[in-house]
Amino acid sequence: MKIAVLCENSPSSPEFEAEHGLSFYVETATRRFLFDFGATSVFLRNAERLGVDVSAVDAAFLSHGHRDHGGGLATFFEKNAKAPVYASEKALRSYYSLRPSGEYVDIGVRVAPEFDARIVRTPTAATFALDAETILFSDAAQAPPEFRSEGNATLFERFDFLTSNGAGELGEKNGESGWNSENGEGKGDGERLRSSSRLDSSPEKSSNFRESAAERSFEYRPDRFLHEQHLIATTETGRKILFVGCAHRGIVSAMARATEILGAAPDVAIGGFHLSIPSRGVPIPDETLDAIAERLRAWPTRYLTGHCSGRVAFERARRTLGEQISYFAAGDFFEF
């Protein structure tokens, strides 16, 4: 198996472009696929520099519904006319990042209507094999508190009380949201935003009532990351490679679930481990980072990380993991 890093926050050399995003090209004897697309068309230009023909890709996977992983989808569709894109049924919706200014910025992924038929929507909280070499899973548990990244604290879904059950789903009644206060996703954790003006329920306004309610009565609640999925691919020699985008539910949880599925730990785990708080440019607290690194060390897995892990956090994790962990950059190439 050959893996090329098409997009990452930093370049491996000056000839490659970088952006806050992630994209891998993967090639085996029987398949060529992309895992994530970065934020823009950077992945494509780097692919061309590496001699990767994106038009020949057989399939593609979107790890979750954030723009730094799916913003390049339009470019991919324009360049590749055949490959299906496997994305969670909850991925192509609005998700938000809370900036230090207090602004909630939409970081969701959009797909033009003409490309919608190319999307294969995968189920939430499920594990299934696409073929003998490829397993997708979206049922990793939410990380327990000691392994939970504070990088998630700035990420939200929007809950519309009368018309939505969060992340754009229609039809849920208030009080049936599925947010669980016991695992840190509670209903009381959101920040409610309401218009200062009252809804006008007079007869002449009644036809617009639902629209007004949706616009003026909502709150942002912590992202549950129900739109996140991970991929296990098998090399020609039988080695198991775990691909993660940001591991928002926790790299420890992703590893634990992959180990449960396979009956043994994956040989390699590659992707962003969310060891930093990207919107603030700082690593997660040392206590949490050290606990994650110590738990990862217990598996006989080689870790390749970048993107939302951050180099500062990586250097601290390497104190525990040593040569078991490496950092990748745009333009890097691996073979297993």
N, C-alpha and C positions, 0 to 999 in steps of 0.2 A: 504494500500500500504506500502510495506517495501522497503527501499532504503539503500543499503550498499555502502560505498565509498571504491572502490577497489584500487584506485590510486589517490594520491595527493602529493604535494611537501613535506609534513611532515607526520610522523606517529602519530597516536593517542596514541600508546604505543610501547615499544621496540619490541614487537613480530611482528609488521608489517613493511614492507619495504616501502620506499618512493622514489619518483623521480619527476622531473619536468614533470608532466603529469596529466591527469584526466581520471577517469573511474568510472561509477556508475553501480551497479546491481540493477534492479528494479523488484519487484514481486508483482503481484496482484492476485486476485482469478482466473483470466482467462489468465494471460500472465506473462512470465518472459523474460526480455530483458536487454541488455546492452546499455548504452549510453556512447560512447567513450571507448577507449582501452588503454590509456596511451601510453608511448613511447616505452616500451619493454614488457617483459613477467611478470613484477611486478604485474600487475592486477590479473593474474592467480594464482600466489603464495599467494597473499593476499586473493583471493577468496577461496582457499583451506583452509586457516587458519580460515575463517569465516564459513566454511561449505557450501559454494555456489558451486553448480555443474554447471560449465560453459557449459558442454556438453548438458545440458537440456534446455538451453536458446532457446526461440522460435524465437526471432528477435533481431537485433542489429542496432544501429544508429550511424553514424559518423557525428559529429557536423560541422566539417570543415576540410580542407585539410592540416593540420599541423601535423607534426610527433609526437608532444607530446600528441596528441589525437588519432592518427591512427597508430602509430608505432607498436602497439601490434596486429594489424590485422592478421598478419601471424600466430601468436600464437593462436588467436581465431579460425581461420580456421582449424588449425591442431587439436584443442581440440573439436570443435563443427562441426559436419558433415552435419547439416541441416539448420541452421538459415540463412535467407537472411540478408544482410547488406544494409541498406538504406543510400545512400550517394549522395550528390549533383552531378549532371552530370559534374560539374567543379572541383570536389574535388580531384580526383586522378591525379594530375598534379604537376608540379614544382612550388613551392613558396619559397621565399627567406627572410632571416633575415640578415640585415646589422649589422655587429659586430663593436665594437669600433675600431678595427684594420683597418676598411675599407673593409673587405672581405664580399662578399655576399655568404651566406651559404644556400644551398638547404635544406629546411625543409619540403619538400613535402612528400606525402604518396604514397607508391607503393604497388601494388597487383600482385602477381605472376599469370601468364596466366591461370594456372589450377584452380584458384579461381575466375576468372573474372565472371563466370556465377552466382556466389553467390551475386554479387553486383546488387542492384536495384538502378538504377540511377534516382534521383528525379529531377524535373524541377527547373530551376532558377526563382527567383522572383515569387513564387507561394505559395498558401495555399491549402492544400488538406487533407481530412480525410482518414486515413488508415482503420479505423473502428469507431464504436460508442464511443470508449474510447481514441482514439489517433489521434492527429492532428499534421502534420508537416507544418512548414512555413519558407519560405526563402525570404519573401518580406518585412521584417522590413526596414524602411528607414534608410539611413545613418544619424548618429547622427548630430544634429546641432552643430555649433562650441562650444557653451557653455557647451555641454555634451560630446564632442569628446575626447577620450582618446589619450594622446600623446604616449601611448604604441604602437600605430599603426604606428608611424613615422619611425620605423625601419623595417617594413614589406613590401615586394615588390613582384610584378609579373615581369616576363621577357617578353618584347615585341620584337619579331623578325620582322623586317620591311618587308621583302619580302615574308616570308613564314608563318607568324603567326600573330594572333590578340591578343596575350597575353595569358599567362597561357597554352600554348601548342595548342591553336586552330589554325587550318590551314585555309588559304584562304582569309584572310582579306587584303584589300588594305590599303596602308598607308593613314592615315587621316580618317579612319573609325573605330577607336578603341572603341568608346563608353566611353572613359574617359571624364569626365565632369569637366571643370575647375572651374565651379561655386560652386561645392560641395567639393572642396578640392581634387579632383581626376584628376586634369588637365594634359594635355599632356606635359605641361612645367615643371611638378613637378618631372619627372623622371631624373635619372642620366644615361647619354649615355656613353656606352663603345664601342669604335671602335678600330679595329686593326690599327697599325701605317702603315702597308703595304697596298698598293692599290690592289683592286681586279683586277685580270688578266683576261681581256675579249678577249684575243687572241683566234683564232679558235681552237687551240689545247687544250685550257683550257675551252672552252665554255660548255662542258658537265658537268663540275663541278661548274658552276657559281652559281646556286642556293644554293648548299651546302656551298660554300665559303661565300656567302652573309649572310646566316643564322648564320654562325659561327662568322663572323667578323662585322656584322652590326646589333646591337641591343641596347636596353636600358632597365634599370630597372625602372618600374613605380610603384607608390604606389598601394598596394593591394586594390582592390575594395571590396573584401570579398564577391564576388558573389557565392563563394563556401560554404557559411555559412548557416546553417539551425538550427531551434529550434524545440523543441518538447513540446507539451502539452498533458499530460496524466491525466486520470480521475481515482480517487480512488473509492473503493467500496462504499463509502458514498457520492460520487458526488463531492468531492473537486478537484480542478483543480491545477495541478502541472506543472510549466514551467521549463523545462530543457534547459540550455544554456551551450555551451562549453567554449567560451571566450567572447561572446558578443562583437565581434570586431566592429560591426556596432553600438554598444552602448547598454548598459543594459536598458537605458531609452527608446530607440527605440524598443527593444525587448518587454519590458513591455507594451508600448503603443500599439504595434501591437497585442499582445496577448489579451489585454483588448478589443480592437476593435473586434477581432475574437469572443471572448466569450461573449461580451456584459457586462462584469464586470471584474475587476482585478483578476488575478489568486490568489489562496489562498497562494501558496508558489512559490518562484522562487529560483532555486538551480543551482549553477555552478560558473564558473569563470566570474567575471564582468570586468576584464581588468582595474583595478584601479592602476596598476603598469606598469613599463617598464621592463619586465623580463630580457631582454638582458643586462640591465644596473643595475638591482637590486635596483631601486629606485621607489617610488610612483609617480603618476602623480601630477602636480601642485595642491597645496591646493585649489586654487580658483575653478578649474574644479571639484576636488573631492567633495568639499562642495556643489557645484551646483547639482551634480549627487545625493548626499545623500539627499539633500533637496527635490529634485523632487521625489525620491523613497519614501520618507516619506509620500507623498500625497496619495499613494495607501495603502489600508489596507492589505498589503501582508507581509508575513513572508519571510525574505531573508536568505538563507544559502549560504555562499560563501567561496571560497578558491582559490587555484592554482594561476592564474594570477592576482588575486586581491591583494594578498600580505598582510601580517599581519600588517605592518605599516599603510598602507592605510586603512585596515579594522578598526584599532583602531581609526583613525580619523573619518571614516564614522560613527562609533558607537556613537560618540559625538552627532551626529544629530539623528541617528536612534534608539539608545538605544537598548532595548531588541528585537526590531523588526528585528535585524540582528545578525547572529551567524556565527562562522567560523568552517569549518569542516576539518578533516584530514583523511588520509588513515586508514581504520579500523573502522571508525565511522558508526553508524547505526541509521536510523530514521524510524519512523512508523507514517503514517497518515491515 
